[in-house]
């Protein structure tokens, strides 16, 4: 089995309003979830949408709970209780940017949430994620079992024509 994904938020800064850019939500997914997650599960009433795609499979979760206390944006534990994986370790997962403006690249703010959902054999197994932009590694993630990790990237630009 390949890489396992939990959740992400993609927002872009719409800087044509005035001199203070606004943050506009573009996408928020709870990978592996079979239902929309929102209030009362998420006390902030964020919409965590269902995501399905060819090339991804649901992953069973052996964790009885996931510690989300270290995430700065209070990701709901229900979001972290599901996951999907690529079919092989050589497969990539690419963030869809088709809903971003096509005329110019805009700054985006990307939150990604990780946790290990399966007990791994420490002497044989290691699950690692390489977060890449333009084929350059910007972050390497080794998620811990039952502990949510949030990563944030605020200095990325993209358009609907991007291949990042």
Buried (B, 14 or more C-beta within 10 A) or exposed (E): EBBBBBBBBBBBBEEEEEEEBEEEEBBBBBBBBEEEBBEEBBEEEBEBBBBEEEEBBBBEBEBEEBBBEEBEEEBBBBBBBBBBBBEEEEEEBEBEBEEBBEEEBBBBBBBBBBBBBBEEEEEEEEBEBEBBBEEEEEEEBEBEBBBBBBBEBEEBBBBBEBEB
